[in-house]
Amino acid sequence: MPTPNSNNSHGQTKLDPEKYARLKAELDAPYRGLRKFIYVAFGASGFIGAFISFAKIIAGQNIGSAFSNFALQVGVMALMIWLFRLE
């Protein structure tokens, strides 16, 4: 007795080739879109933080702290760019 979801004798349903390719891509790299969004969001956050820290360095306000913050933000941006390119 065939199952309700089967379209052929092997019990497999027929999928649209485009939908099958999309599902296969998701299976190969789960949550890829979410990861890319996170990389872009964190990279943008790092850019904003680096811009503010750089402005503080240029203004001469608390240069020691501002420089370490600037270096950290540039490191975050570099990491996010690297991870995005790996994707």
HELIX and SHEET records of a PDB file:
HELIX    1   1 PRO A   17  ASP A   28  1                                  12    
HELIX    2   2 ARG A   32  ALA A   59  1                                  28    
HELIX    3   3 ILE A   63  LEU A   86  1                                  24    
END                                                                             
